[in-house]
Amino acid sequence: MSAINEFGEPILMRYRDAETLGAGNSRTLLLADSDTTNGAVSANRAMLQAGIDGPPPHLHHHSTEVFFVLDGSLTALAGDKIITLNKGDFLSVPPDTPHAFGAARGQDADVLVVFSPAAIKRFEYFRLVDKIVKGQASPDEILATQERFDNHFLHSELWQQARQAEERMA
């Protein structure tokens, strides 16, 4: 649980206290959301096993999404480029820029993901994704929440081809 009592106070989230979603090949730790940061940031930690994708290509109209690779290797779509990020690498994706990410083939990825500003509470989005993965909700529910969560899905032939090429090389 967060150690914040009112806005303007430091926020501390201990690893042991973070809500953890998923299991096995993909886990997300919820660190801080807009309601605890007064809209400054929303942060989570994504842990993906080798070759596992995060969300499909999408964009946000109101937030920059930042990725910092804590360990491993991450393949990312950023606009019209496919980028490989390794431990210690940083990527900032501005609003209205298509992006996607997944653990590189043959490498796990441990990534800090930050949204700024945190115009909306995103943790409910991650909880909905977790329910879908567990078969407790329909994937159509995510599509119905694109405006609510400022998470607008799109098709990217570049991303699809890059992930298929990685798979063939594995």
SULVENBEL-V400819 format. One record per residue. N is the residue number from 1. D_LAST is the distance of its C-alpha to the last C-alpha in Angstrom with 2 decimals. Layout:
{{N	D_LAST} {N	D_LAST}}
This chain:
{{1	39.86} {2	40.60} {3	43.60} {4	44.98} {5	48.40} {6	49.15} {7	47.59} {8	47.82} {9	47.12} {10	44.07} {11	41.21} {12	39.66} {13	36.91} {14	36.16} {15	32.70} {16	34.43} {17	36.26} {18	33.51} {19	32.88} {20	29.40} {21	27.77} {22	24.86} {23	23.49} {24	20.45} {25	17.24} {26	19.29} {27	22.66} {28	25.09} {29	28.13} {30	31.03} {31	32.85} {32	35.50} {33	36.44} {34	38.96} {35	41.82} {36	41.59} {37	41.09} {38	43.70} {39	41.08} {40	39.79} {41	36.18} {42	33.95} {43	31.26} {44	28.50} {45	25.67} {46	22.28} {47	20.01} {48	16.58} {49	14.02} {50	10.37} {51	9.18} {52	12.83} {53	14.91} {54	18.45} {55	21.05} {56	20.59} {57	21.99} {58	25.56} {59	28.33} {60	31.35} {61	34.80} {62	36.44} {63	34.05} {64	31.82} {65	28.58} {66	27.55} {67	24.32} {68	24.44} {69	21.40} {70	22.89} {71	19.86} {72	16.12} {73	14.34} {74	14.88} {75	13.91} {76	17.22} {77	19.09} {78	22.53} {79	24.86} {80	23.53} {81	20.91} {82	17.33} {83	17.47} {84	15.34} {85	17.68} {86	17.69} {87	20.25} {88	23.67} {89	22.77} {90	24.95} {91	24.71} {92	27.74} {93	27.54} {94	31.09} {95	32.63} {96	31.94} {97	28.59} {98	25.67} {99	22.80} {100	19.91} {101	17.42} {102	14.52} {103	12.69} {104	9.90} {105	6.36} {106	6.97} {107	10.58} {108	13.58} {109	16.11} {110	19.87} {111	21.77} {112	25.48} {113	26.24} {114	29.79} {115	31.73} {116	34.93} {117	37.47} {118	37.00} {119	39.14} {120	38.21} {121	37.37} {122	33.61} {123	33.36} {124	34.57} {125	31.59} {126	29.17} {127	31.36} {128	31.28} {129	27.47} {130	27.59} {131	30.13} {132	28.05} {133	25.04} {134	27.61} {135	29.16} {136	32.36} {137	32.33} {138	31.33} {139	28.69} {140	31.67} {141	33.22} {142	30.70} {143	31.53} {144	35.18} {145	34.82} {146	33.32} {147	36.67} {148	37.49} {149	34.36} {150	33.94} {151	30.39} {152	30.25} {153	27.23} {154	26.31} {155	23.89} {156	21.59} {157	20.11} {158	18.56} {159	16.72} {160	15.65} {161	14.38} {162	12.54} {163	10.71} {164	10.01} {165	8.80} {166	6.32} {167	5.24} {168	5.55} {169	3.81} {170	0.00}}
